[in-house]
């Protein structure tokens, strides 16, 4: 099961005759389960008629996930979690009820879905929405780092399970298939296209998950390259609601701003006959920050989901530079009300112009 740890996930113990309960929470990245629990929690029951104990484990897992850049190893994007539940039969005496294994990612749930939501199949999940067409900058200046956009796919593969990714042009021709068979838990970076002139007008990316020889799930993305000749597009990468890296390109006009600040002090002259070239006041510790306001250009109506994910994301990069989003809200536009849809967003670069890291 895949836990979305930006939302609560509750472990409940409610057993006949219990006087309390305990859970042992094991959290680790790769390799074997730790010999001792990462966290241990205990509770006594409120009364003989109110014996249910509830533990929220999400916040304790989040510190083990470190999404910094799409170029980082995908092992940073998830964590192994094992929960052991115990019934307290008498004070200090515990009986093991069960052991449950999870995989956690930095995703969140919508309120309307209720509590303890998870995503995907037990051993497979695509960490992006296939119903949203994917557009990317055809002449990307960061092509060496991001030659083409990708999505993250989680899988826990055991032989003979495998994943096939098939690329076709929009006419269903020029088919190429790549396979993913690495055993164990992993988050794969699956490119949405191939570096191939046959796909310059767009392509389909079809992801198929097989359990043994049985096709269990198929997910299809439509991918379109865009050649922007007037403006310099800005490539935005952020963690979406599914806990995967999402690419969104702002193709149109951008506006850059700078804000500076410092501390102003009155100076004491070195002599009565002072040097007039030295002012009476001087500023120290000058530094500044940049911000940027950018536009998507005309986008599809369902891009409102990407905009919502961007507004709620805690990890955002613009052209491989860390930023925080300054825009606090926007209208989620529709073709009925707005005809042509463009989103303008503003960001602050999350570092000072003068390096003052100590």
One Martini backbone bead per residue (centre of mass of N, CA, C, O) as a GRO file, in nm:
protein
  358
    1UNK     BB    1   0.098   0.035   0.019
    2UNK     BB    2   0.034   0.385  -0.044
    3UNK     BB    3   0.144   0.663   0.124
    4UNK     BB    4   0.012   0.993   0.205
    5UNK     BB    5   0.211   1.209   0.410
    6UNK     BB    6   0.042   1.494   0.390
    7UNK     BB    7  -0.158   1.305   0.523
    8UNK     BB    8  -0.330   1.137   0.727
    9UNK     BB    9  -0.248   0.823   0.910
   10UNK     BB   10  -0.429   0.559   1.064
   11UNK     BB   11  -0.389   0.369   1.362
   12UNK     BB   12  -0.593   0.103   1.489
   13UNK     BB   13  -0.697   0.001   1.831
   14UNK     BB   14  -0.972  -0.253   1.902
   15UNK     BB   15  -0.977  -0.465   2.170
   16UNK     BB   16  -1.069  -0.708   2.353
   17UNK     BB   17  -0.941  -0.642   2.682
   18UNK     BB   18  -0.795  -0.388   2.663
   19UNK     BB   19  -0.567  -0.138   2.832
   20UNK     BB   20  -0.400  -0.100   2.563
   21UNK     BB   21  -0.126   0.016   2.344
   22UNK     BB   22   0.095  -0.057   2.053
   23UNK     BB   23   0.345   0.088   1.832
   24UNK     BB   24   0.571   0.000   1.569
   25UNK     BB   25   0.799   0.213   1.384
   26UNK     BB   26   0.938   0.148   1.065
   27UNK     BB   27   1.207   0.338   0.902
   28UNK     BB   28   1.333   0.317   0.559
   29UNK     BB   29   1.496   0.289   0.259
   30UNK     BB   30   1.711   0.050   0.233
   31UNK     BB   31   1.698  -0.273   0.272
   32UNK     BB   32   1.664  -0.371   0.581
   33UNK     BB   33   1.507  -0.390   0.854
   34UNK     BB   34   1.526  -0.272   1.142
   35UNK     BB   35   1.592  -0.394   1.462
   36UNK     BB   36   1.466  -0.123   1.553
   37UNK     BB   37   1.258   0.109   1.620
   38UNK     BB   38   1.202   0.436   1.537
   39UNK     BB   39   0.914   0.414   1.676
   40UNK     BB   40   0.727   0.438   1.992
   41UNK     BB   41   0.380   0.375   2.089
   42UNK     BB   42   0.156   0.462   2.363
   43UNK     BB   43  -0.169   0.360   2.511
   44UNK     BB   44  -0.442   0.421   2.696
   45UNK     BB   45  -0.741   0.374   2.786
   46UNK     BB   46  -1.016   0.552   2.882
   47UNK     BB   47  -1.210   0.294   2.897
   48UNK     BB   48  -1.403   0.012   2.888
   49UNK     BB   49  -1.595   0.171   2.660
   50UNK     BB   50  -1.313   0.335   2.561
   51UNK     BB   51  -1.062   0.161   2.371
   52UNK     BB   52  -0.976   0.334   2.142
   53UNK     BB   53  -0.679   0.361   1.944
   54UNK     BB   54  -0.500   0.642   1.787
   55UNK     BB   55  -0.259   0.677   1.509
   56UNK     BB   56  -0.046   0.921   1.361
   57UNK     BB   57   0.225   0.863   1.114
   58UNK     BB   58   0.306   1.076   0.895
   59UNK     BB   59   0.501   1.292   1.034
   60UNK     BB   60   0.734   1.068   1.088
   61UNK     BB   61   0.803   1.013   0.772
   62UNK     BB   62   0.879   1.279   0.616
   63UNK     BB   63   1.191   1.303   0.702
   64UNK     BB   64   1.272   1.053   0.488
   65UNK     BB   65   1.197   1.264   0.264
   66UNK     BB   66   1.402   1.402  -0.027
   67UNK     BB   67   1.302   1.654  -0.229
   68UNK     BB   68   1.509   1.837  -0.466
   69UNK     BB   69   1.559   1.677  -0.750
   70UNK     BB   70   1.515   1.510  -1.049
   71UNK     BB   71   1.831   1.410  -1.043
   72UNK     BB   72   1.784   1.248  -0.816
   73UNK     BB   73   1.749   0.982  -0.652
   74UNK     BB   74   1.459   0.785  -0.615
   75UNK     BB   75   1.516   0.695  -0.313
   76UNK     BB   76   1.429   0.987  -0.194
   77UNK     BB   77   1.097   0.956  -0.258
   78UNK     BB   78   1.100   0.715  -0.045
   79UNK     BB   79   0.959   0.480   0.206
   80UNK     BB   80   0.983   0.244   0.437
   81UNK     BB   81   0.703   0.077   0.610
   82UNK     BB   82   0.647  -0.056   0.945
   83UNK     BB   83   0.367  -0.199   1.131
   84UNK     BB   84   0.323  -0.274   1.477
   85UNK     BB   85   0.063  -0.431   1.656
   86UNK     BB   86  -0.054  -0.387   2.000
   87UNK     BB   87  -0.181  -0.551   2.281
   88UNK     BB   88  -0.281  -0.464   2.608
   89UNK     BB   89  -0.349  -0.694   2.862
   90UNK     BB   90  -0.147  -0.562   3.063
   91UNK     BB   91   0.060  -0.393   3.239
   92UNK     BB   92   0.331  -0.418   3.009
   93UNK     BB   93   0.161  -0.627   2.827
   94UNK     BB   94   0.219  -0.765   2.498
   95UNK     BB   95   0.036  -0.834   2.187
   96UNK     BB   96   0.066  -0.938   1.873
   97UNK     BB   97  -0.133  -0.874   1.588
   98UNK     BB   98   0.043  -0.719   1.348
   99UNK     BB   99   0.200  -0.682   1.013
  100UNK     BB  100   0.262  -0.384   0.813
  101UNK     BB  101   0.329  -0.280   0.480
  102UNK     BB  102   0.486   0.014   0.330
  103UNK     BB  103   0.470   0.305   0.109
  104UNK     BB  104   0.616   0.633   0.102
  105UNK     BB  105   0.494   0.957  -0.005
  106UNK     BB  106   0.476   1.308  -0.109
  107UNK     BB  107   0.154   1.311  -0.060
  108UNK     BB  108  -0.202   1.385  -0.112
  109UNK     BB  109  -0.532   1.441   0.003
  110UNK     BB  110  -0.857   1.476  -0.040
  111UNK     BB  111  -1.119   1.544   0.157
  112UNK     BB  112  -1.353   1.383  -0.004
  113UNK     BB  113  -1.204   1.087   0.037
  114UNK     BB  114  -1.119   1.075   0.319
  115UNK     BB  115  -0.974   0.841   0.507
  116UNK     BB  116  -0.705   0.651   0.436
  117UNK     BB  117  -0.566   0.704   0.173
  118UNK     BB  118  -0.466   0.564  -0.139
  119UNK     BB  119  -0.253   0.449  -0.416
  120UNK     BB  120  -0.303   0.237  -0.632
  121UNK     BB  121  -0.155  -0.034  -0.625
  122UNK     BB  122   0.030  -0.222  -0.419
  123UNK     BB  123   0.281  -0.236  -0.673
  124UNK     BB  124   0.142   0.021  -0.835
  125UNK     BB  125   0.225   0.362  -0.961
  126UNK     BB  126   0.127   0.666  -1.106
  127UNK     BB  127   0.274   1.000  -1.048
  128UNK     BB  128   0.023   1.090  -1.243
  129UNK     BB  129  -0.196   1.246  -1.480
  130UNK     BB  130  -0.321   1.108  -1.783
  131UNK     BB  131  -0.552   1.338  -1.850
  132UNK     BB  132  -0.299   1.521  -1.897
  133UNK     BB  133  -0.148   1.692  -2.114
  134UNK     BB  134   0.189   1.698  -2.241
  135UNK     BB  135   0.415   1.975  -2.240
  136UNK     BB  136   0.712   2.078  -2.432
  137UNK     BB  137   1.025   2.204  -2.497
  138UNK     BB  138   1.190   2.154  -2.787
  139UNK     BB  139   1.434   2.388  -2.720
  140UNK     BB  140   1.587   2.297  -2.467
  141UNK     BB  141   1.852   2.430  -2.276
  142UNK     BB  142   1.827   2.157  -2.067
  143UNK     BB  143   1.878   1.885  -2.231
  144UNK     BB  144   2.101   1.740  -2.062
  145UNK     BB  145   1.903   1.710  -1.812
  146UNK     BB  146   1.617   1.758  -1.995
  147UNK     BB  147   1.539   1.624  -2.283
  148UNK     BB  148   1.273   1.510  -2.146
  149UNK     BB  149   1.000   1.439  -2.008
  150UNK     BB  150   0.881   1.297  -1.694
  151UNK     BB  151   0.772   1.021  -1.496
  152UNK     BB  152   0.664   0.863  -1.206
  153UNK     BB  153   0.716   0.511  -1.114
  154UNK     BB  154   0.579   0.275  -0.906
  155UNK     BB  155   0.749  -0.039  -0.800
  156UNK     BB  156   0.705  -0.393  -0.699
  157UNK     BB  157   0.925  -0.623  -0.816
  158UNK     BB  158   0.877  -0.963  -0.918
  159UNK     BB  159   0.963  -1.240  -1.036
  160UNK     BB  160   0.812  -1.178  -1.361
  161UNK     BB  161   0.776  -0.887  -1.335
  162UNK     BB  162   0.673  -0.595  -1.544
  163UNK     BB  163   0.758  -0.306  -1.756
  164UNK     BB  164   0.603  -0.136  -2.030
  165UNK     BB  165   0.713   0.113  -2.277
  166UNK     BB  166   0.522   0.276  -2.527
  167UNK     BB  167   0.590   0.433  -2.842
  168UNK     BB  168   0.385   0.666  -3.033
  169UNK     BB  169   0.248   0.811  -3.263
  170UNK     BB  170  -0.060   0.971  -3.329
  171UNK     BB  171  -0.108   0.715  -3.546
  172UNK     BB  172   0.030   0.443  -3.419
  173UNK     BB  173   0.327   0.466  -3.500
  174UNK     BB  174   0.646   0.410  -3.441
  175UNK     BB  175   0.720   0.166  -3.247
  176UNK     BB  176   0.847   0.170  -2.904
  177UNK     BB  177   1.011  -0.046  -2.651
  178UNK     BB  178   1.043  -0.041  -2.299
  179UNK     BB  179   1.203  -0.195  -2.014
  180UNK     BB  180   1.113  -0.290  -1.664
  181UNK     BB  181   1.289  -0.525  -1.411
  182UNK     BB  182   1.361  -0.428  -1.140
  183UNK     BB  183   1.397  -0.556  -0.847
  184UNK     BB  184   1.184  -0.423  -0.636
  185UNK     BB  185   1.179  -0.121  -0.502
  186UNK     BB  186   1.072   0.163  -0.712
  187UNK     BB  187   1.144   0.475  -0.884
  188UNK     BB  188   1.076   0.565  -1.201
  189UNK     BB  189   1.208   0.720  -1.492
  190UNK     BB  190   0.971   0.805  -1.739
  191UNK     BB  191   0.972   0.883  -2.042
  192UNK     BB  192   0.744   1.054  -2.270
  193UNK     BB  193   0.977   1.031  -2.480
  194UNK     BB  194   1.177   1.046  -2.771
  195UNK     BB  195   1.474   1.094  -2.943
  196UNK     BB  196   1.267   1.171  -3.219
  197UNK     BB  197   1.149   1.292  -3.518
  198UNK     BB  198   0.873   1.121  -3.522
  199UNK     BB  199   0.780   1.303  -3.243
  200UNK     BB  200   0.754   1.622  -3.313
  201UNK     BB  201   0.414   1.608  -3.304
  202UNK     BB  202   0.397   1.366  -3.115
  203UNK     BB  203   0.286   1.130  -2.848
  204UNK     BB  204   0.260   0.812  -2.708
  205UNK     BB  205   0.250   0.687  -2.362
  206UNK     BB  206   0.265   0.340  -2.273
  207UNK     BB  207   0.182   0.186  -1.964
  208UNK     BB  208   0.272  -0.150  -1.856
  209UNK     BB  209   0.149  -0.390  -1.615
  210UNK     BB  210   0.300  -0.699  -1.506
  211UNK     BB  211   0.185  -1.012  -1.376
  212UNK     BB  212   0.380  -1.171  -1.519
  213UNK     BB  213   0.165  -1.228  -1.805
  214UNK     BB  214  -0.033  -1.017  -1.675
  215UNK     BB  215  -0.230  -0.762  -1.758
  216UNK     BB  216  -0.313  -0.503  -1.513
  217UNK     BB  217  -0.206  -0.214  -1.635
  218UNK     BB  218  -0.303   0.094  -1.819
  219UNK     BB  219  -0.116   0.391  -1.922
  220UNK     BB  220  -0.189   0.709  -2.092
  221UNK     BB  221   0.006   0.952  -2.271
  222UNK     BB  222  -0.003   1.279  -2.401
  223UNK     BB  223   0.247   1.426  -2.623
  224UNK     BB  224   0.375   1.775  -2.669
  225UNK     BB  225   0.554   1.972  -2.863
  226UNK     BB  226   0.703   2.309  -2.834
  227UNK     BB  227   0.765   2.591  -3.048
  228UNK     BB  228   0.933   2.869  -2.916
  229UNK     BB  229   1.030   3.193  -3.065
  230UNK     BB  230   0.987   3.452  -2.873
  231UNK     BB  231   1.017   3.316  -2.603
  232UNK     BB  232   1.150   3.216  -2.284
  233UNK     BB  233   1.110   2.945  -2.138
  234UNK     BB  234   0.991   2.803  -1.826
  235UNK     BB  235   1.094   2.542  -1.613
  236UNK     BB  236   0.873   2.351  -1.409
  237UNK     BB  237   0.943   2.180  -1.102
  238UNK     BB  238   0.730   1.953  -0.908
  239UNK     BB  239   0.544   1.834  -0.645
  240UNK     BB  240   0.277   1.646  -0.650
  241UNK     BB  241  -0.006   1.478  -0.529
  242UNK     BB  242   0.158   1.188  -0.585
  243UNK     BB  243   0.486   1.236  -0.532
  244UNK     BB  244   0.584   1.356  -0.805
  245UNK     BB  245   0.735   1.472  -1.075
  246UNK     BB  246   0.650   1.784  -1.234
  247UNK     BB  247   0.593   1.930  -1.554
  248UNK     BB  248   0.593   2.295  -1.627
  249UNK     BB  249   0.550   2.519  -1.893
  250UNK     BB  250   0.643   2.860  -1.942
  251UNK     BB  251   0.606   3.020  -2.255
  252UNK     BB  252   0.575   3.314  -2.184
  253UNK     BB  253   0.583   3.589  -2.033
  254UNK     BB  254   0.843   3.765  -1.847
  255UNK     BB  255   0.914   3.900  -1.506
  256UNK     BB  256   1.178   4.076  -1.348
  257UNK     BB  257   1.286   4.112  -1.003
  258UNK     BB  258   1.424   4.339  -0.745
  259UNK     BB  259   1.528   4.317  -0.394
  260UNK     BB  260   1.665   4.540  -0.150
  261UNK     BB  261   1.885   4.542   0.149
  262UNK     BB  262   1.979   4.720   0.462
  263UNK     BB  263   2.205   4.891   0.684
  264UNK     BB  264   2.184   5.208   0.846
  265UNK     BB  265   2.456   5.431   0.942
  266UNK     BB  266   2.623   5.634   1.152
  267UNK     BB  267   2.914   5.815   1.134
  268UNK     BB  268   3.237   5.864   1.266
  269UNK     BB  269   3.460   6.082   1.249
  270UNK     BB  270   3.816   6.081   1.240
  271UNK     BB  271   3.781   6.401   1.223
  272UNK     BB  272   3.716   6.725   1.220
  273UNK     BB  273   3.865   6.715   0.939
  274UNK     BB  274   3.680   6.584   0.723
  275UNK     BB  275   3.587   6.369   0.467
  276UNK     BB  276   3.352   6.440   0.216
  277UNK     BB  277   3.364   6.149   0.069
  278UNK     BB  278   3.253   6.068   0.345
  279UNK     BB  279   2.982   5.985   0.469
  280UNK     BB  280   2.755   6.000   0.736
  281UNK     BB  281   2.638   5.754   0.587
  282UNK     BB  282   2.600   5.383   0.589
  283UNK     BB  283   2.584   5.077   0.423
  284UNK     BB  284   2.509   4.744   0.530
  285UNK     BB  285   2.436   4.433   0.433
  286UNK     BB  286   2.391   4.398   0.137
  287UNK     BB  287   2.097   4.266  -0.030
  288UNK     BB  288   1.916   4.024  -0.245
  289UNK     BB  289   1.615   3.951  -0.439
  290UNK     BB  290   1.435   3.749  -0.662
  291UNK     BB  291   1.172   3.773  -0.905
  292UNK     BB  292   0.894   3.606  -1.086
  293UNK     BB  293   0.679   3.650  -1.379
  294UNK     BB  294   0.462   3.404  -1.533
  295UNK     BB  295   0.344   3.233  -1.839
  296UNK     BB  296   0.185   2.969  -1.999
  297UNK     BB  297  -0.026   3.012  -2.186
  298UNK     BB  298  -0.216   2.822  -2.373
  299UNK     BB  299  -0.444   2.602  -2.208
  300UNK     BB  300  -0.594   2.356  -2.070
  301UNK     BB  301  -0.846   2.313  -1.848
  302UNK     BB  302  -0.698   2.067  -1.678
  303UNK     BB  303  -0.457   2.254  -1.566
  304UNK     BB  304  -0.579   2.322  -1.287
  305UNK     BB  305  -0.443   2.086  -1.138
  306UNK     BB  306  -0.151   2.185  -1.168
  307UNK     BB  307  -0.194   2.455  -1.027
  308UNK     BB  308  -0.278   2.338  -0.758
  309UNK     BB  309  -0.021   2.173  -0.708
  310UNK     BB  310   0.169   2.417  -0.715
  311UNK     BB  311   0.040   2.580  -0.477
  312UNK     BB  312   0.092   2.310  -0.276
  313UNK     BB  313   0.383   2.300  -0.305
  314UNK     BB  314   0.717   2.246  -0.139
  315UNK     BB  315   0.862   2.181  -0.431
  316UNK     BB  316   1.048   2.415  -0.640
  317UNK     BB  317   1.154   2.462  -0.986
  318UNK     BB  318   1.341   2.703  -1.190
  319UNK     BB  319   1.563   2.620  -1.394
  320UNK     BB  320   1.708   2.469  -1.139
  321UNK     BB  321   1.576   2.670  -0.925
  322UNK     BB  322   1.492   2.766  -0.621
  323UNK     BB  323   1.150   2.816  -0.504
  324UNK     BB  324   0.880   3.029  -0.409
  325UNK     BB  325   0.552   3.086  -0.388
  326UNK     BB  326   0.366   3.395  -0.417
  327UNK     BB  327   0.116   3.288  -0.510
  328UNK     BB  328  -0.196   3.226  -0.333
  329UNK     BB  329  -0.399   3.267  -0.586
  330UNK     BB  330  -0.657   3.148  -0.827
  331UNK     BB  331  -0.831   3.110  -1.095
  332UNK     BB  332  -1.015   2.839  -1.218
  333UNK     BB  333  -1.031   2.787  -1.541
  334UNK     BB  334  -1.263   2.812  -1.821
  335UNK     BB  335  -1.384   2.795  -2.141
  336UNK     BB  336  -1.661   2.921  -2.080
  337UNK     BB  337  -1.555   3.184  -1.916
  338UNK     BB  338  -1.246   3.234  -2.069
  339UNK     BB  339  -1.179   3.060  -2.314
  340UNK     BB  340  -0.885   3.154  -2.290
  341UNK     BB  341  -0.604   2.997  -2.115
  342UNK     BB  342  -0.419   3.172  -1.857
  343UNK     BB  343  -0.131   3.163  -1.638
  344UNK     BB  344  -0.020   3.366  -1.362
  345UNK     BB  345   0.296   3.354  -1.190
  346UNK     BB  346   0.470   3.395  -0.869
  347UNK     BB  347   0.821   3.414  -0.769
  348UNK     BB  348   1.072   3.326  -0.531
  349UNK     BB  349   1.390   3.318  -0.479
  350UNK     BB  350   1.565   3.093  -0.239
  351UNK     BB  351   1.796   3.334  -0.254
  352UNK     BB  352   2.064   3.520  -0.242
  353UNK     BB  353   2.269   3.705  -0.442
  354UNK     BB  354   2.459   3.705  -0.205
  355UNK     BB  355   2.676   3.503  -0.069
  356UNK     BB  356   2.586   3.394   0.293
  357UNK     BB  357   2.693   3.118   0.353
  358UNK     BB  358   2.782   2.957   0.691
   0.00000   0.00000   0.00000
